[in-house]
């Protein structure tokens, strides 16, 4: 059977998605994302004429690889580059977790180019919809994290207006929920005004600074954040990195039993961060949180559209360690999730 015809834009987007999911170099992905913008802005007939004349590369953002993809797609062929990356990086990345993945309705932790993500919000939404999500929580960083272009209260307010416009366009087919990944400050406070936090649907609280703090003050810091009535999810609790482009980083030291008991008492979910370089919480702490009766949120922590599919890794771990599906908050319907997040 012949391969189905694929449009140039779809081929370029698919390549970018697969490379992002594989956490390939940003420069490689950017080339294909830029080519998408050029193809969308160029009349179809001009693309055909340039393909025949060999002048596609004269268009902005079109290089040797993207030119070949566009030309082959226009000719009704499946681009060789697409076939190569799909063979190298298959859709199924990890064994197990299928039952949990099928139960997920959305993702509670994602970033856009408003902070340190690589793509505009509409592209994140489009990809989430293609993956079968019913909702996505947009959680760009808070102001203190300047290295990640964290959002001031004014920029966050502007973003919330954009989210409203996107949801008006989507109607009820999908919901982009208003959120934040808010820094946990040294004293356990949250790095955003209460007024702005109260306008959000869901708040992920994470430690990003002084990760090597001594155990006792780190424990007090985390418990204070968990007990804050605006906190819904405790993000990547140990802060560790096990590899990847940023290298490795040891996990923070804290009294995990006390922190997870505070999460259970405060009805705060512990994030199962699906990024392979985080794999956070580690296995022993995941068991401890499960046995403490905690809720969980299996999140991608996506910084690019393709990374939304990293949920596979978190789902496999949840299934391996017998995390009850009913205790995973992003298996819940949107309204139940939003009501839970607002209950405090």
C-alpha positions as CSV (number, residue, x, y, z in Angstrom):
1,X,0.0,0.0,0.0
2,X,1.3,3.4,-1.0
3,X,2.3,5.9,1.8
4,X,-0.4,8.5,2.4
5,X,0.3,11.9,0.9
6,X,1.6,14.4,3.5
7,X,1.5,18.2,3.2
8,X,4.7,20.1,3.6
9,X,3.6,21.9,6.7
10,X,2.5,18.6,8.3
11,X,5.8,16.9,7.4
12,X,7.8,19.8,8.9
13,X,5.7,19.9,12.1
14,X,5.9,16.1,12.5
15,X,9.7,16.2,12.2
16,X,9.9,19.0,14.7
17,X,7.6,17.1,17.1
18,X,9.7,13.9,16.9
19,X,12.9,15.7,17.4
20,X,11.5,17.6,20.4
21,X,10.2,14.4,21.9
22,X,13.7,13.0,21.5
23,X,15.1,16.2,23.1
24,X,17.3,16.9,20.1
25,X,19.3,20.1,19.9
26,X,17.3,23.2,19.9
27,X,18.9,24.5,16.7
28,X,17.8,21.4,14.8
29,X,14.2,21.8,15.9
30,X,14.2,25.5,15.3
31,X,15.0,25.0,11.6
32,X,11.9,23.0,11.0
33,X,9.7,25.3,13.1
34,X,10.9,28.3,11.2
35,X,10.3,26.5,7.9
36,X,6.7,25.9,8.9
37,X,6.2,29.6,9.4
38,X,7.7,30.3,5.9
39,X,5.6,27.6,4.2
40,X,2.4,28.9,5.8
41,X,3.1,32.4,4.7
42,X,4.0,31.4,1.1
43,X,1.3,30.8,-1.6
44,X,1.1,27.1,-2.6
45,X,1.7,28.0,-6.3
46,X,4.9,29.9,-5.4
47,X,6.1,26.9,-3.5
48,X,5.5,24.6,-6.5
49,X,7.2,27.0,-8.9
50,X,10.2,27.3,-6.6
51,X,10.4,23.6,-6.1
52,X,10.6,23.1,-9.8
53,X,13.1,25.9,-10.3
54,X,15.3,24.8,-7.3
55,X,14.9,28.1,-5.5
56,X,13.1,27.1,-2.3
57,X,16.2,27.9,-0.3
58,X,15.9,31.5,-1.3
59,X,12.9,31.8,1.1
60,X,13.7,32.9,4.6
61,X,14.3,30.0,7.0
62,X,14.6,27.3,4.4
63,X,17.8,25.3,4.3
64,X,19.1,22.2,2.6
65,X,17.2,19.7,4.8
66,X,13.9,21.7,5.0
67,X,14.0,22.3,1.2
68,X,14.2,18.6,0.5
69,X,11.3,17.9,2.9
70,X,9.1,20.5,1.2
71,X,10.1,19.5,-2.3
72,X,9.4,15.8,-1.7
73,X,6.1,16.5,0.1
74,X,4.9,18.7,-2.8
75,X,5.8,15.8,-5.2
76,X,3.5,13.5,-3.2
77,X,6.4,11.6,-1.7
78,X,7.0,10.8,2.0
79,X,10.1,13.0,2.8
80,X,13.2,10.9,3.5
81,X,14.1,13.0,6.5
82,X,10.7,12.3,8.1
83,X,11.1,8.6,7.5
84,X,14.6,8.6,9.0
85,X,13.7,10.4,12.3
86,X,10.5,8.3,12.7
87,X,12.6,5.1,12.4
88,X,15.2,6.4,14.8
89,X,12.8,7.8,17.4
90,X,9.6,5.5,17.4
91,X,6.4,6.7,19.0
92,X,6.6,4.1,21.8
93,X,9.5,5.2,23.9
94,X,9.1,3.0,27.0
95,X,7.5,-0.3,27.9
96,X,4.5,-0.2,30.2
97,X,2.2,2.5,31.4
98,X,-0.4,2.1,28.6
99,X,-3.4,1.8,31.1
100,X,-2.4,5.0,33.0
101,X,-1.7,6.9,29.8
102,X,-5.1,6.0,28.4
103,X,-6.7,7.4,31.6
104,X,-4.9,10.8,31.4
105,X,-7.1,13.7,30.3
106,X,-4.5,16.4,30.3
107,X,-1.2,17.8,31.5
108,X,-0.7,20.1,34.5
109,X,2.8,21.4,33.7
110,X,3.9,23.0,30.4
111,X,5.8,26.0,29.2
112,X,5.6,28.3,26.2
113,X,7.9,30.9,24.6
114,X,6.5,33.4,27.1
115,X,9.1,32.1,29.5
116,X,11.7,29.4,28.6
117,X,9.6,27.3,26.3
118,X,10.5,27.1,22.6
119,X,7.1,27.5,20.9
120,X,4.1,29.9,20.9
121,X,1.1,29.0,23.0
122,X,-1.2,28.1,20.0
123,X,1.4,25.5,18.9
124,X,1.4,23.9,22.3
125,X,-2.4,23.8,22.3
126,X,-2.5,22.3,18.8
127,X,-0.1,19.5,19.7
128,X,-1.9,18.8,23.0
129,X,-5.1,18.4,21.1
130,X,-3.4,16.1,18.5
131,X,-2.2,13.9,21.4
132,X,-5.8,13.5,22.6
133,X,-5.7,15.8,25.6
134,X,-8.9,17.5,26.8
135,X,-7.0,20.2,28.6
136,X,-3.5,21.6,29.1
137,X,-2.4,23.8,32.0
138,X,-0.1,26.6,30.9
139,X,2.5,27.0,33.7
140,X,5.2,29.5,32.6
141,X,7.7,30.5,35.2
142,X,7.3,33.2,37.9
143,X,9.3,36.5,37.9
144,X,12.2,35.6,40.2
145,X,13.5,33.0,37.7
146,X,15.0,35.6,35.4
147,X,17.1,33.0,33.5
148,X,13.9,31.5,32.3
149,X,12.3,34.9,31.5
150,X,9.8,34.5,34.3
151,X,6.5,36.4,34.1
152,X,5.9,39.5,36.1
153,X,2.4,40.1,37.4
154,X,1.8,42.5,34.4
155,X,3.0,39.9,31.8
156,X,1.0,37.1,33.5
157,X,-2.1,39.3,33.3
158,X,-1.5,39.9,29.6
159,X,-1.0,36.1,29.1
160,X,-4.3,35.4,30.9
161,X,-6.1,37.6,28.4
162,X,-4.6,35.6,25.5
163,X,-5.7,32.4,27.2
164,X,-9.3,33.7,27.3
165,X,-9.1,34.5,23.6
166,X,-7.8,31.1,22.7
167,X,-10.5,29.4,24.8
168,X,-13.2,31.5,23.1
169,X,-12.0,30.2,19.8
170,X,-11.8,26.6,20.9
171,X,-15.3,26.6,22.5
172,X,-15.7,23.3,24.4
173,X,-13.5,21.1,22.2
174,X,-10.5,21.7,24.5
175,X,-9.5,24.0,27.4
176,X,-6.3,25.8,28.0
177,X,-6.2,26.2,31.8
178,X,-4.5,29.2,33.4
179,X,-1.6,28.2,35.6
180,X,1.9,29.0,36.7
181,X,5.1,27.2,37.8
182,X,5.7,29.4,40.8
183,X,9.1,29.5,42.5
184,X,9.2,28.4,46.2
185,X,11.1,31.2,47.9
186,X,13.8,30.7,50.6
187,X,11.2,31.1,53.3
188,X,8.6,28.9,51.6
189,X,6.6,31.8,50.2
190,X,5.4,31.8,46.6
191,X,7.0,34.0,43.9
192,X,3.9,35.8,42.7
193,X,1.2,38.1,44.1
194,X,-1.7,36.6,45.8
195,X,-4.0,38.6,43.5
196,X,-2.5,37.0,40.4
197,X,-2.3,33.5,42.0
198,X,-6.1,33.8,42.8
199,X,-6.8,34.3,39.1
200,X,-5.3,31.0,38.0
201,X,-6.9,27.6,37.6
202,X,-3.9,25.6,39.0
203,X,-0.6,26.4,40.6
204,X,2.6,24.2,40.5
205,X,5.1,25.2,43.2
206,X,8.7,24.2,42.6
207,X,12.1,24.9,44.1
208,X,14.6,26.3,41.6
209,X,17.2,28.0,43.7
210,X,19.5,27.0,46.6
211,X,18.8,23.3,45.8
212,X,21.8,22.4,48.1
213,X,20.2,24.0,51.2
214,X,20.6,21.9,54.4
215,X,17.9,19.4,55.0
216,X,16.2,21.1,58.0
217,X,15.6,24.5,56.4
218,X,14.7,22.9,53.0
219,X,12.1,20.8,54.8
220,X,10.6,23.8,56.5
221,X,10.7,25.7,53.1
222,X,8.9,22.9,51.2
223,X,6.3,22.3,53.9
224,X,5.5,26.0,54.1
225,X,4.9,26.1,50.4
226,X,2.7,22.9,50.5
227,X,0.6,24.4,53.3
228,X,0.1,27.6,51.4
229,X,-3.6,27.4,50.4
230,X,-2.8,28.4,46.8
231,X,-0.4,25.5,46.1
232,X,-1.9,22.6,44.2
233,X,1.0,20.6,42.9
234,X,4.5,20.2,44.3
235,X,6.8,20.2,41.2
236,X,9.9,18.0,40.6
237,X,10.4,17.7,44.4
238,X,14.1,16.8,44.5
239,X,15.3,19.0,41.7
240,X,17.7,16.4,40.5
241,X,19.1,15.9,36.9
242,X,20.3,12.5,35.9
243,X,21.7,13.5,32.4
244,X,20.8,15.4,29.3
245,X,22.1,18.7,27.9
246,X,22.2,20.4,31.3
247,X,24.4,17.7,32.8
248,X,23.8,16.0,36.1
249,X,22.7,17.5,39.5
250,X,22.2,15.7,42.8
251,X,18.9,15.7,44.6
252,X,18.0,18.1,47.3
253,X,18.0,16.9,50.9
254,X,14.8,17.1,52.9
255,X,12.7,15.0,55.2
256,X,10.6,13.4,52.5
257,X,8.3,11.7,54.9
258,X,7.4,15.0,56.6
259,X,6.9,16.8,53.2
260,X,4.7,14.0,51.8
261,X,2.6,13.9,54.9
262,X,2.1,17.6,54.6
263,X,1.1,17.1,50.9
264,X,-1.4,14.4,51.9
265,X,-2.8,16.5,54.8
266,X,-3.1,19.6,52.5
267,X,-4.5,17.8,49.5
268,X,-1.5,18.8,47.4
269,X,-0.5,16.5,44.6
270,X,3.1,15.3,44.2
271,X,4.3,15.7,40.7
272,X,5.6,12.7,38.8
273,X,7.8,14.6,36.4
274,X,8.0,12.7,33.2
275,X,11.2,14.2,31.8
276,X,13.7,11.3,31.6
277,X,16.5,13.5,32.8
278,X,14.5,14.3,35.9
279,X,12.6,11.1,36.7
280,X,11.5,12.9,39.9
281,X,10.6,11.8,42.5
282,X,13.2,8.9,42.6
283,X,11.8,5.4,43.1
284,X,12.2,5.3,46.8
285,X,10.5,8.7,47.3
286,X,7.7,7.8,44.9
287,X,6.9,4.7,47.0
288,X,7.0,6.9,50.2
289,X,4.6,9.4,48.7
290,X,2.3,6.6,47.5
291,X,2.2,5.0,51.0
292,X,1.6,8.5,52.6
293,X,-1.7,8.6,50.7
294,X,-0.6,11.5,48.4
295,X,-2.4,12.6,45.2
296,X,-0.2,12.7,42.1
297,X,0.0,14.7,38.9
298,X,1.8,13.0,36.0
299,X,3.3,15.9,34.0
300,X,5.4,16.4,31.0
301,X,7.1,19.7,32.1
302,X,7.2,20.3,28.3
303,X,9.2,23.2,27.0
304,X,8.4,22.3,23.3
305,X,5.3,20.7,21.7
306,X,6.9,17.3,21.1
307,X,7.8,17.1,24.7
308,X,4.2,16.9,25.6
309,X,4.4,13.2,24.7
310,X,7.0,12.6,27.4
311,X,4.0,11.7,29.6
312,X,4.7,8.1,28.5
313,X,7.7,7.9,30.9
314,X,5.7,9.2,33.9
315,X,2.8,6.8,33.2
316,X,5.2,3.8,33.0
317,X,6.6,4.7,36.4
318,X,3.2,5.2,37.9
319,X,2.0,1.8,36.7
320,X,5.3,0.1,37.8
321,X,4.8,1.4,41.3
322,X,1.1,0.8,41.5
323,X,-0.1,4.4,41.8
324,X,-3.9,4.2,42.0
325,X,-5.4,5.9,38.9
326,X,-8.1,7.6,41.0
327,X,-5.3,9.4,42.9
328,X,-3.8,10.9,39.7
329,X,-5.4,14.3,39.4
330,X,-5.0,14.7,35.6
331,X,-7.1,11.6,35.0
332,X,-10.0,13.7,36.3
333,X,-12.4,15.6,34.2
334,X,-11.6,19.3,33.7
335,X,-14.3,20.6,36.0
336,X,-13.3,18.2,38.8
337,X,-9.7,19.2,38.4
338,X,-10.5,22.9,38.5
339,X,-12.8,22.5,41.5
340,X,-10.2,20.6,43.4
341,X,-7.5,23.2,42.6
342,X,-9.8,26.0,43.9
343,X,-11.0,24.2,47.0
344,X,-8.5,25.8,49.4
